[in-house]
Amino acid sequence: MKKYSFTRREFMQWGAGAAAAGVAAKVTLLEPKRLWASPGPVAPSDTVRFGIIGTGTEGCDLLRATLYVPGIECVAAADLYDTRHVSAKEALGGKDIETTRDYRRILDRKDIDAVIVATPDHWHRKAVSDAVEAGKDVYCEKPMSHSVEDGLAMIEAVQKNNRICQVGSQRVSSILYAKAKEIWDSGKLGQVDTIEAAWDRNTDSGAWVYPIPPDASEQTIDWNTWLDGAPQRPFDPTRFFRWRCYKDYGAGLAGDLFVHLLSGIYVVTGTNTPPQRALSTGGLYYYKDGREFPDLLWTMYDYPHFQVVLRCNHNNNYQGEFFGFYGKKGTMLINESTVTFKPQAPSAQPEDYSIFSWPEKLRKEYLENWRREHPEPPPGQFKIEAEDEVYTPPPHYNDMADHEANFFHAVRTRQPVVENEVFGNNTALGCHMSNYSYFHKTAAVWDSSSKRITS
């Protein structure tokens, strides 16, 4: 890791989170790793060829990120909205690839090694199961599942067919979160009993109020196929483009943003289990547009060794994306694109409050005894208090490219991915427990024996 000095303007660009936290400390610029997809040039015969199922907003972002990953080639894309066939080609820089409404054409191609699934949540189970049964490895967008049952079925399908599955919470592959994990593993935080995280937004776009394209119609969209597994209803472009607002297709704030927060916490702390219990509150305060999920959601989770408190708010973004890990010896903050470690003041200090109700003689005896038991270091051996440590990635760092590179490296080498179907399912279960608690107005408990959520 190299240390860099840079201007105030660069600091504001690279370390906005540190500035927001009021940190005055030397900032260390993290060095990206070589992309895992290829430690060197890849022979044409070793190129991983892939297709993508779903080329909406996230699908196109994933395609653009693959342009930074060596040794791979996108050769086909499927989407039920014809206009997105053009978007997929443009995301690849104008590359001419096969496009289709029917993703089974991609799965039937023998020259395709893997697929990216970037559909709405209610399609994940079917697309992933079909893909692994066709012998393809799968990168599946988060949250992995639309329901508890879907997640369990997806794990079974992946493992039965001996395929590789990576779930798309890219912070798991981020150099920023790798640094946070290094600090966690060092023990510098001491015992941590509280972790909080938030991801707030305050725009219509952040609240999924996406504009409806003018060419959206029953002629350009295969609506009936898109509804697969969901209740039948007349064509409704609002539901098609703003699907996260509705239970039939998405999981609201929990499925969109809590899963990122939980994935970040899991990779830092080394956790890979569902929460034991979840208790949610919140409400629908501003976006009363027919959506079924709240625009403010809080959830407290019980884990064996710490508590986790998450919040997402569509109506104020002062805090943005934030994590706080609160330990006996130090605090670690992740603010947008910075990691900050702040040491705590020593806890071994003489009592200076209640003893002033003691008689002076007893007070003096207490303080003398305390100083004998806690002698000051000899001259020359005083330790200077540790300064705040701040770390940030370089400008334009793309953790999505790193996460995809990790997947394609696994496809080529058959080595494990960093976020497999079990990890992805455990974080998705946290989202399902949050929503269960919110809508049932009770605590949600994970029953590991029956593998279901109970009250």
N, C-alpha and C positions, 0 to 999 in steps of 0.2 A: 504494500500500500504506500503510495507517495503522498507527500503533503504539499499543498499548493498555497500560494498567497494570491489574493485576487481583490479586485476593486469593490467598492460599496455597491455599485450597480450590479456586478456579477453576483455578489453575496445576496442581494435582494432577489435576483433571478433564481439562483441555485438554492438558497437557504431561506425561503420565505417562511417556512415553518419555524425555524430557529428565531428569526426576527420577531414573529408573532409571539413566541414564548418569552421574549425579553432577554434572550441569551446574549451575553457579551463574551465570546470565547473564540479561540482559534478554530477555524473550520477545516476539517480534513475531507478532501475530495476522494471519494471511493473509486477504485479502478474496476471497470467491468472485466469479467472473465471472458476468455475466448468462447465464442458460441459453441455449445455442446454438440450441435448438429455435425460439426466437422472440425477435427483438430488440424486438418490440412486440406489441400485440394482433393476434391471428390471425382473419381473417375465416372464418366457417363454411365457405366454399367452399375454403379453404386448409388445413383441418384434415386431418392425416394420420391415417387410420383403419388400425388394425392388428389382427392376431390373434396369439395365442400358442399354440405347440405344446409342451405339457409344463407342467403347473402343480403340480409338486411343490414342495419347499422353495425352490429357487432361482427357479423360475417365479413363485411367489407374491411373493417378495422383489422381483423385477423389476417385477411389476404394482404393488406398493405404491410403488415408486420412481417409476413413470410418473405418479403423481398429482401430483408436483412439477414435471412437465414441461408447459409450456403448449402449446397448439396440436395436441394429439394425442388420440385416442380409441380405447380398446380396445373392439372390437365382437364378438369371438368367441374361444373357447378350446377346445383339444382336449387330451384326456388319456385314456389307456386305463384309468384307475382312476376309477370314477364319482364317488366321494366328492370327488375333486379338482375336479369341476365346481362344487360348492358352494364350495370353498375359493377358486377363482378369482373368483367373484362377491363373496365376502366381502373378498378382498384389494383389490377395486376399490370398497370402501365400500358394497357391497350393490347395485351396478349390475346390471341384468338384461341379460345378453348371451347370445348363442347359445353353447351348449356341446355337444360331440360327442366321441365316441371316434375318429371318422374325420377326420384333419386335412385330407384332400383336399376336404372340404366348405368349409373355410376358403380353400383355394387356388382353388377354383372361384368364389368371390365376387368380382365385378367392383368392388365398392365398397371392397375392402381393398387398401391400397397396400403394406403390409409385414407381415412376421411376425417374431416372436421365437421362436427355437428353444431350448428349455431342457429337452431330453430327456437321458437317459443318453448317454454318448459314442458307443455303437455305433449310435445312430440319427442322428447328426449328418449323415453323408454323404447318406443317403437324404432326410432332411427338407429339408436345404439345397438339394440338387440339384433336388428336386421343386418347391421354392418358387421358385427363380430361373427354372426352365423355365416356371413359371406366370406369370412377369412380376412377381414380388414381390421387393422388397429384403429383406435378411435380417440380423437381429441374432442371432448364434449364440453360445451360451455357450461358455466355455472348458472344457477344451482344445478347440481347433477340431476336431481329428480323433482318431479311435480308432486309426489306423495311418498309416504313411507313405503307403500307397496311397490311403487315404481322403482325406488332405489334398491330394494332387496332383489327385485327381479333383474335389474341391470347388473348387479354384482354377480348373480348366478350365471347370467348369460356370458359375461366377460370371462369369468373363470372357467366355465364349462368349455368354452371354445379356445381357451389358452391364448387370449389376445391381450394386447397392451391397451390400457385405457388411461388417459390423462384428463383430469377435470380442469377447466379453464379459469382458475383464480390465480392470476399471474404474479401476485405478490409472493407466492410460495417460491418463485424462482428469482425474486428481486435481490440485487446486491445490497439494497438498503435494509431489507428484512434479514438478510444473512448477517449483516453487521449487528443488528438488534439481537439476533440469536447468539452471536458471539459474546455480547455483553451479558445476556441472560446466563449463558453457560459458564461464564467466568465466576459467578457468585458475587459479583460486585453489588448487586441489588440487595443481597441478603434475602431473608424470607419475604416472599411476596404473597399478600393475601387478597389484594384488590387489583383488578385490571378493568379499566374503562376504555371505551372506544366510541367514536361518533363519526357519522358521515352525513353532514347536513348540506342541503341545497336550497336555493331560493330563486329558481327560475322555472318557467313553465316547461322548458325542455327537461330540466332535472326532475320534474314531476311527471314526465312521460306524456305531456300534452304536445305530441308531435303533429306537425301539419300533415294534412291528408294530400297526397300527390294528386294533381288534377286529372291524371289518366286512370286513377283507381276505379275499377268497375268489375262487374261480374264477368266481363269479357277478358280482362287482363289478369284477374285473380281467380284461381281455382278454390273458391270459397268452401265448397262442400268437402273437398279433400282436406283442406286446412282444419276444418272442424273435427277431424278424426278423433273419436273418443270423447269429444265434448258434446253437450246438448245441441241438437239441431235448432237453428234460428235463421231468419232471413239475413241476407247479405248486409253486413254492417262494417263499413271501412274503419269506423272508430275502434271497434274491437280488434280489427286486424292490425292496425298500426299502433294502438295503445294497449296492447294485450296485457301488459303488466298490471293494469288497473283491475283486472277481473279474475276471479277465482278459477274459472274454467280453464285458463291458459297459463296463469302466472302465480307468483307468490308474494306480490307486493313489495314493500320496503324490505322485508326480511329476505326474500329471494334475490332481490336486486343488490342490496348493499350490506345487510347483516352477514351474508355469506362471505363477502370480501373481508369484513372485520374479523369474523371467526377464523377464516383461513390464515390471516396474518397472525392472530394470536396463537393459533395451533402451531404454525411453523416456528415461531419464536420460542415457545415454551416446550415444544416437543410433545404436545398433546395429540392424541388420535383416538378419541372416544366421543360418543355423544354426551351432551350435558346430562347431569343427573335429574335436574329439575329446571323449569323455566317459568317465570312469572312476568306477564306483560301488562302494559297499560298504554294509553295513547288516545287518539281520536281523529276524526275527520273534521278539520276546522276551516280550511280555505277551499280546497278543491272539491266542491260539492257538484261534480259534473257527471254523476252517475256511477263513479267508480265504487268498488266494493272494499277496497283496502284503505286504512288510515293514512293521513299525510303526516302524522307524528306517531312514532312508535318507540317505546322504551321496553327493554327486557332485561331482567336480572337472571343470571344463570348460576346454578350450583355446580361446581366441579370438585373433585376430591381434595385439592390443595389450595384452591383460591376461588374467589367470586369474580364474575364477569358482569359488567353492566354496559349495555349497548343502547345507543340512541340514534335514530334517523329522523330528521325534521325537514320537510319540504318547504318550510316557511321562514327560515332564517339560516344563513350560512356563515355566521361569524366564525365558528370553530372549524368549518370545513371537514377535512379528513384528519382524525386525531386518535392517537392511542396513548394511554398512560398506564405504566406498570409501576406500582407503588410498593417499594420494598423497605425493610427495616434499615438498610444501609444506604439506599439510594433510590432515585426515581429515574425512569427512562421514558422519554416522550418521543413519539413519532408524529411530527406535524407535517402533513403533506409530503414534502420531499427531503426531510431531515430527520436524523435520529440524534437525540440529545440525552446524555447521561448526566445527572445532577446528584452529586453525593449529598447524603444527609449529614447534618451536624451530629457529632458523637452523642450517643444516648447516655453514656456514663458521665453524668453531671450531678453535682450535689443538689439536693432538694432546696429550693429557695422560695417556697410558698408556704406550705403548712407549718414549717418550723418557726415561723414568726408568731405563731400562737404559743410557742414554748417559752419558758423562762430563759433569760439570757444565758445562764450557766449551762443549761442543757443544750441550748443551741450551739454554744461554743464547743462543747464536748463532741457533739455530733459532727461539726465541720472539721475539727481536728482529727477525729477518727476517720472521716471520709478521706482526708488528704493523705493520711498514713496508708490507707488501703489503695489509693490511686496516686502514687507518687509521680511528680512531673519528670520528664526525661532529663538526663544530665545535659549540661551545656554542650551545644554542638550536635545534639541528637534530636532536636525538635523537628517534627515532621510538618511540612507545609501542607495545608489543606488542599486536597485535590481540586483542580479546576473543572468547570463544566467541559464536557467533551461533545463536539458537534460533528456529525458526518453527513455528507450529502453526495448523491450521484452527480456525474458530470452533466452538462446541458445536453438535452436531446436523448438522454438514456431511455431505453424502451424495454421495460420488463416483460411486456407481452412477447417481444421477439425472443427474449431469453427463455420464456416459458414454452413457447412453441419449439424452440431449438432443443430444449430438454426432451420434448416428446419425440421429435424426429431422430434425435440421437438414440433414444430407446428403441425406436422402430428399426433402425439400422443395426444396432448392437445386441438387441434383446435384453438390455440391462433395465433395471427398474426405473420408473419415472418418479418424480418427486411428489406427485399428487395423484395417486391411483384411485381406483373406484371405491376403496374402503375409506380413504381420507375424504374424498369428495362426498360420499354418502354421510359420513359423520357430521360434516359441516352443514349439509343440507338438512339433516335431522334437527339441528339446532334451529334452522329457519322454520321448519314445520312445527316444532314445539312452541316457538314464539307466536306463530299465527294461531295455533290451537288455544294457547292461553288467552290471547287477545279476544278471540271470537267466543270462547266458552266462558270467559270471565272467571277463570280458575287457574291454579297452577297446573302446568303440564309436566308429567313425570314419565321418564323413559323406562319402560319395563324391558330389561335386557333378555329375560327368559322368553317372553312372548313376542319380543321385537315389535312392540307397538307403543303408542303414546296413550297414557291413561291420566285420569285426574287424581 
